[in-house]
Amino acid sequence: MRPTVRSACRLSVSAGHQQATAEVATVKFIETTSAMLVVSAMFFALSACQKQEGPAERAGKETDKAVEKVGQQIEKAGENIQDAAKGNKK
């Protein structure tokens, strides 16, 4: 069985199609990898740009802590009042 021109063309087209498909897959892989690298770089760059605390922010955090402690003390005092009203002493 001798190869004909038509079968040779089919083989050539098939090989060309496979090569084109491989090239498209390679381009998509490169684009995806590039996009992932850009997103990763942006994530790390933005996470490194954390603003330093100023005196107002530090004071605000200290105020938050103080308010939390006062809230705990009020809650504790409320429990003591309830216990005293029931006749229990701690």
Secondary structure, 3 states (H helix, E strand, C coil): CCCCHHHHHHHHHHHHHHHHHHHHHHHHHHHHHHHHHHHHHHHHHHHCCCCCCCHHHHHHHHHHHHHHHHHHHHHHHHHHHHHHHHCCCC
